[in-house]
Amino acid sequence: MDITALFGTNLMQWIVILLAVDVILGIIATIIKKEFAFGKIGNFMKGPVLGYVLGFGVIEIVGQALPKLALIVPAVFILVVIALLTSILKNLGRFGLPLPGILRK
């Protein structure tokens, strides 16, 4: 499989867009709270960003190589989107947006 095709899928593009929104909101929130540090960005980039993008890429490859496991691709996508949306909501909470109790922890 061509790497461009792997990272050019609609699902991967949505993951990258949500990651970008999450990173931007997180940076803005830390600047506003005066907690900004470049080291935190580096840790985030090598943790969740690489984990979500490369991890989902591997899942897509497995789904294509083993058609019986193709159903895991949309399931993993949904889980990744839920995790990213939760992180985005937590970042919005740092701006003072009221959040449901389950997200305040």
Secondary structure, DSSP 8 states (H G I E B T S, - for coil): --HHHHHTSHHHHHHHHHHHHHHHHHHHHHHHTT---HHHHHHHIIIIIHHHHHHHHHHHHHHHH-GGGTTHHHHHHHHHHHHHHHHHHHHHHTTT----GGG--
